[in-house]
Amino acid sequence: MNIKNIKPVIDAAIPLILKYCRKLKIAEYINDKINFDKERRLVLPGTAIEAIIANVLVDRHPLSRKD
């Protein structure tokens, strides 16, 4: 997977939800509590959790699709 091909989509209240997630430092907290290999990750665990939180609170669309 080439990370350069990922295109962000701004949908509904997602920017507001992510703003609160960042204000609460959810990603930072999760990244500090979980041991993970930073060299092998495309996305940090905390960032992935923020995306899941925003997705669940808005519309529950799939976060990825298999081609």
C-alpha positions as CSV (number, residue, x, y, z in Angstrom):
1,M,0.0,0.0,0.0
2,N,1.4,3.4,-1.0
3,I,0.6,6.0,1.6
4,K,0.8,8.7,-1.1
5,N,-2.4,7.4,-2.7
6,I,-4.5,8.0,0.4
7,K,-6.9,10.8,0.0
8,P,-8.6,12.4,3.0
9,V,-12.3,12.9,2.9
10,I,-14.0,15.5,5.1
11,D,-17.5,14.4,6.0
12,A,-20.1,16.0,8.2
13,A,-19.1,16.4,11.8
14,I,-15.8,14.5,11.5
15,P,-13.6,17.6,11.7
16,L,-15.3,18.7,14.9
17,I,-15.1,15.3,16.5
18,L,-11.4,15.0,15.6
19,K,-10.8,18.5,17.1
20,Y,-12.2,17.3,20.4
21,C,-10.2,14.0,20.2
22,R,-7.0,16.1,19.8
23,K,-8.0,18.5,22.5
24,L,-8.5,15.5,24.8
25,K,-5.2,14.1,23.6
26,I,-6.7,10.7,22.9
27,A,-4.1,9.6,20.3
28,E,-1.2,10.8,22.5
29,Y,-2.6,8.9,25.5
30,I,-3.1,5.7,23.5
31,N,0.4,5.9,21.9
32,D,2.0,6.3,25.3
33,K,0.2,3.3,26.7
34,I,0.7,0.8,23.8
35,N,4.0,-0.8,22.8
36,F,4.3,-0.8,19.0
37,D,7.0,-0.9,16.4
38,K,7.2,2.6,14.9
39,E,9.2,1.5,11.9
40,R,6.5,-0.9,10.8
41,R,3.4,1.3,11.2
42,L,1.8,3.5,8.5
43,V,-0.6,4.9,11.0
44,L,0.0,5.3,14.8
45,P,-2.5,3.3,17.0
46,G,-3.8,6.5,18.6
47,T,-4.6,8.1,15.2
48,A,-6.4,4.9,14.1
49,I,-8.5,5.0,17.3
50,E,-9.4,8.6,16.6
51,A,-10.5,7.6,13.1
52,I,-12.6,4.8,14.5
53,I,-14.2,7.1,17.1
54,A,-15.1,9.7,14.5
55,N,-16.5,7.0,12.1
56,V,-18.7,5.4,14.8
57,L,-20.1,8.8,15.9
58,V,-20.9,10.0,12.4
59,D,-22.1,7.4,10.0
60,R,-20.3,4.0,10.3
61,H,-18.9,3.9,6.8
62,P,-16.1,1.3,6.1
63,L,-12.7,2.9,6.8
64,S,-11.1,0.9,4.0
65,R,-12.2,-1.1,1.0
66,K,-10.6,-4.1,-0.7
67,D,-10.2,-3.7,-4.5
